[in-house]
Amino acid sequence: MRPGADWLAWLLQFAAGLVAGLLLGLAMLWSRNGMRSLWLGSDLIPAFLSGWALVGAGLASWHGDRLWLGRSFRVLPPDGVTHSRTSRIASLTAAVAGGLLVARVILLHLQS
């Protein structure tokens, strides 16, 4: 019998991914000309940042420590993430919803 998801680990990875995705979104906003002139309209910024936060959370909760450590941890590889069907669906839903939100914001920005 396969064990279920470790929900505490999943939640912690999800929270860390939210923060990392938000920081990635902020870096993308400020990458062009600094904070003085953002390339995205102010009405689209919250949706853009929320989308990247969800993408980061979905990826982090799906991959767990492997996302953060990568291949640098050579002696003892990180344990695989124990997922249940529900945790897999939740991770994928968060990542896909975030990606769709970011794509929508970019399309709205290009139309204006």
LOKOLLUM-59843 format. One record per residue: residue number from 1; residue in three letters; y, x, z of N, C-alpha, C in turn. Coordinates in pm, whole numbers, plus 32768, in hexadecimal, padded with zeros to 4 digits. Layout:
REM residues N
- seba_nuza_n_v_n_u_n_w_ca_v_ca_u_ca_w_c_v_c_u_c_w
- NUM_ALA_Y_X_Z_Y_X_Z_Y_X_Z
...
END
This chain:
REM residues 112
- seba_nuza_n_v_n_u_n_w_ca_v_ca_u_ca_w_c_v_c_u_c_w
- 1_MET_7F89_8054_8000_8000_8000_8000_807D_8058_8000
- 2_ARG_80D9_8035_7FAC_8154_8083_7F9F_81B8_805B_800A
- 3_PRO_81F6_80BF_804E_8259_809C_80B5_82D7_8061_8076
- 4_GLY_831F_8012_80C5_839A_7FD5_8095_840D_8038_8098
- 5_ALA_8480_8005_807C_84F8_8059_8075_8524_8082_8101
- 6_ASP_8561_80F6_8108_85A2_8123_8182_8633_80F4_8177
- 7_TRP_864F_8080_81B1_86D1_8040_819B_8745_808B_81DB
- 8_LEU_872D_80CF_824A_8799_811C_8286_87C0_8190_822B
- 9_ALA_875D_81D8_81F7_8779_8245_819B_87BB_8210_811C
- 10_TRP_878B_819F_80EC_87C5_8164_8074_8858_8141_808B
- 11_LEU_8875_8105_80FD_88FE_80DD_811C_895A_8156_812C
- 12_LEU_8928_81BF_816C_897A_8238_817C_8995_827B_80F5
- 13_GLN_892F_827F_80A0_8944_82B8_801A_89A4_8261_7FC9
- 14_PHE_8998_81DE_7FD8_89F1_8182_7F93_8A82_8199_7FC0
- 15_ALA_8A98_81A7_8042_8B1F_81BE_8076_8B58_8244_8046
- 16_ALA_8B05_82AC_8048_8B33_832E_8017_8B53_8328_7F82
- 17_GLY_8B03_82DD_7F38_8B1E_82CD_7EA9_8B9D_827F_7E8E
- 18_LEU_8BBA_821B_7EE4_8C39_81D2_7ED6_8CB0_8231_7EE0
- 19_VAL_8CAD_8286_7F44_8D1B_82E4_7F59_8D23_8348_7EE5
- 20_ALA_8CB0_837E_7EBC_8CB0_83DF_7E4E_8CDE_839F_7DCC
- 21_GLY_8CB2_8325_7DB1_8CDE_82E0_7D38_8D72_82C1_7D3A
- 22_LEU_8DA5_829A_7DAE_8E35_8280_7DBC_8E85_82FF_7DA2
- 23_LEU_8E58_836F_7DDA_8E9D_83EE_7DC3_8E95_8418_7D30
- 24_LEU_8E25_83FE_7CEF_8E19_841B_7C60_8E7A_83C5_7C0F
- 25_GLY_8E85_8346_7C33_8EE3_82EE_7BEF_8F73_831B_7C03
- 26_LEU_8F95_8344_7C7C_901C_8377_7C95_9037_83F5_7C45
- 27_ALA_8FD4_844D_7C3C_8FE6_84C7_7BEE_8FFB_84A7_7B5B
- 28_MET_8FB7_8441_7B29_8FCA_8419_7A9D_9054_83DD_7A86
- 29_LEU_9085_8393_7AE7_910A_8357_7AD9_9176_83C2_7AD6
- 30_TRP_9169_8426_7B29_91D2_8489_7B37_91BE_8502_7ADD
- 31_SER_915A_8500_7A88_913A_8577_7A3B_919E_8594_79CC
- 32_ARG_91E1_8532_799A_9239_854A_7926_92BB_8590_794C
- 33_ASN_9312_854B_7996_9397_8585_79B2_93B7_8587_7A46
- 34_GLY_9356_8582_7A99_9371_8582_7B27_9390_84F7_7B59
- 35_MET_93BA_84EE_7BD5_93CF_846C_7C15_944C_8425_7BE5
- 36_ARG_94A8_846D_7BA9_9526_842D_7B83_9515_83C4_7B15
- 37_SER_94BE_83DF_7AB6_94AD_837E_7A4A_9417_8366_7A33
- 38_LEU_93E5_82FC_7A6D_9359_82D9_7A5B_9346_829F_79CF
- 39_TRP_92D8_82BF_7990_92BF_8291_7907_9290_8201_7901
- 40_LEU_926E_81C7_7972_923B_8140_7977_92A2_80E6_79BB
- 41_GLY_92B0_806D_798B_930F_8010_79C7_92EB_7FF1_7A57
- 42_SER_9350_7FD7_7AA8_9339_7FC4_7B37_92E4_7F48_7B56
- 43_ASP_92E3_7EE6_7AFE_9291_7E6F_7B15_91FC_7E89_7AFE
- 44_LEU_91DA_7EF2_7AB4_914F_7F12_7A97_9113_7F7C_7AF4
- 45_ILE_9167_7FBE_7B43_9137_802C_7B97_90CE_7FFF_7BFE
- 46_PRO_90E2_7F92_7C49_907B_7F6C_7CAB_8FF2_7F50_7C6B
- 47_ALA_8FF0_7F0F_7BF8_8F70_7EF4_7BB5_8F31_7F75_7B83
- 48_PHE_8F82_7FD1_7B51_8F4F_8051_7B20_8F0F_80A0_7B92
- 49_LEU_8F55_80A8_7C03_8F20_80F2_7C76_8EA5_80AD_7CB1
- 50_SER_8EA6_8029_7CB5_8E31_7FDF_7CE7_8DB8_7FF6_7C8E
- 51_GLY_8DCE_7FF9_7C0C_8D60_8011_7BAF_8D22_809A_7BC3
- 52_TRP_8D76_8100_7BCF_8D3F_8186_7BE5_8CFC_8192_7C6D
- 53_ALA_8D31_814D_7CD2_8CF0_814F_7D55_8C66_8110_7D4E
- 54_LEU_8C58_80A3_7D04_8BD5_8062_7CF5_8B74_80B9_7CA5
- 55_VAL_8BA5_80FC_7C3F_8B4F_8156_7BF3_8B1B_81C6_7C4E
- 56_GLY_8B75_8202_7C9B_8B4C_826C_7CF7_8AEA_823B_7D5F
- 57_ALA_8B02_81C3_7D95_8AA9_818B_7DFA_8A20_816C_7DC0
- 58_GLY_8A1C_8136_7D4A_899C_8117_7D0B_894B_8194_7CEE
- 59_LEU_898D_81FA_7CB9_8946_8277_7C9D_8918_82BC_7D1D
- 60_ALA_896D_82BE_7D81_8948_8301_7DFE_88D6_82B8_7E45
- 61_SER_88DA_8236_7E47_886F_81EC_7E8A_87EC_81F1_7E3A
- 62_TRP_87F4_8205_7DB9_877C_8211_7D66_873B_829B_7D76
- 63_HIS_878C_8306_7D6D_8757_838E_7D6E_874F_83CB_7DF9
- 64_GLY_87A1_839F_7E55_879E_83D5_7EDD_87CA_8467_7EE2
- 65_ASP_8784_84B6_7F32_87AA_8542_7F44_879F_8594_7EC5
- 66_ARG_874D_856C_7E6A_8740_85B7_7DEC_87C3_85BA_7D9F
- 67_LEU_8814_8552_7DAC_8895_8550_7D69_88F3_85B9_7DA3
- 68_TRP_88F1_85C6_7E27_894E_8621_7E69_891E_86B2_7E65
- 69_LEU_889C_86C7_7E73_8867_874F_7E7A_8845_8788_7DF2
- 70_GLY_8820_8734_7D95_87FD_8763_7D10_8787_87C1_7D13
- 71_ARG_8790_882B_7CC9_8724_888E_7CC3_873E_8904_7D1E
- 72_SER_87A6_88FE_7D6E_87C9_896F_7DC3_876D_897C_7E3C
- 73_PHE_8724_8916_7E5D_86CD_8915_7ED2_8641_893B_7EA3
- 74_ARG_8620_89BC_7EA5_85A7_89EB_7E63_852E_89F9_7EBF
- 75_VAL_8540_8A19_7F3E_84CF_8A34_7F95_8484_89B3_7FB6
- 76_LEU_84CA_8953_7FEC_8490_88D1_800B_84DD_8868_7FBE
- 77_PRO_84A3_8831_7F57_84ED_87CC_7F0B_8508_8751_7F61
- 78_PRO_8575_870B_7F46_8593_8693_7F94_8529_8628_7F7D
- 79_ASP_8513_85D9_7FE3_84B2_856D_7FD7_84E2_850A_7F6F
- 80_GLY_8484_84CD_7F2C_84A6_8465_7ECC_84DA_83EB_7F16
- 81_VAL_8526_839D_7ED2_855E_8324_7F0C_84F0_82BA_7F10
- 82_THR_84DF_827B_7F83_847F_820D_7F8A_84CA_818C_7F6F
- 83_HIS_84A8_814F_7EFF_84E9_80D4_7ED5_8488_805F_7EDD
- 84_SER_84C0_7FEF_7EFC_8478_7F72_7EE7_84B0_7F36_7E66
- 85_ARG_8476_7EC9_7E3C_84AA_7E89_7DC4_853A_7E5C_7DD9
- 86_THR_8557_7E29_7E50_85DE_7DFA_7E70_8643_7E6B_7E6F
- 87_SER_8620_7EDD_7EA9_867F_7F4D_7EAD_8696_7F85_7E21
- 88_ARG_862D_7F88_7DCD_863F_7FB4_7D43_869E_7F58_7CF8
- 89_ILE_8689_7ED7_7D08_86DF_7E75_7CC4_876F_7E80_7CF5
- 90_ALA_8780_7E91_7D78_8807_7E9C_7DB0_884F_7F18_7D7B
- 91_SER_8809_7F89_7D74_8846_8004_7D41_886B_7FF5_7CAD
- 92_LEU_880F_7FC2_7C5F_882B_7FB0_7BD0_889B_7F4B_7BB8
- 93_THR_889C_7EE0_7C06_8904_7E7B_7BF6_898D_7EB5_7C15
- 94_ALA_8996_7F04_7C7F_8A16_7F42_7CA2_8A46_7FA0_7C34
- 95_ALA_89EC_7FF4_7C03_8A13_8055_7B9B_8A3B_800F_7B19
- 96_VAL_89EE_7FAC_7AF0_8A0C_7F65_7A74_8A8D_7F14_7A81
- 97_ALA_8A9E_7ED0_7AF2_8B19_7E83_7B07_8B93_7EDE_7B08
- 98_GLY_8B87_7F51_7B47_8BF6_7FB0_7B47_8C14_7FE4_7ABC
- 99_GLY_8BAC_8004_7A70_8BC1_8034_79E7_8C01_7FCB_798F
- 100_LEU_8BD6_7F4F_799E_8C13_7EE2_7950_8CA5_7ECC_7978
- 101_LEU_8CC2_7ED9_79F8_8D4C_7EC9_7A27_8DA5_7F37_79EF
- 102_VAL_8D75_7FB2_79F1_8DC3_8021_79B8_8DD7_800C_7922
- 103_ALA_8D6E_7FE4_78DD_8D7C_7FCC_784C_8DDF_7F5B_782F
- 104_ARG_8DDC_7EF3_787F_8E3A_7E85_786D_8EC9_7EB2_7881
- 105_VAL_8EE0_7F03_78E9_8F67_7F33_7904_8F98_7F8B_7891
- 106_ILE_8F41_7FE1_785F_8F6B_8038_77F1_8F87_7FE6_7774
- 107_LEU_8F36_7F82_7758_8F51_7F2C_76E4_8FD4_7EDE_76F4
- 108_LEU_8FEE_7EAC_776C_906E_7E67_7784_90E4_7EC6_7773
- 109_HIS_90D2_7F41_779F_913D_7FA4_7792_9157_7FC5_76FE
- 110_LEU_90EC_7FCF_76B0_90FC_7FEF_7622_913A_7F7D_75D4
- 111_GLN_9124_7F01_7600_915E_7E8F_75BC_91F3_7E83_75D4
- 112_SER_9221_7EB4_7646_92B1_7EA4_7664_9304_7F14_762B
END
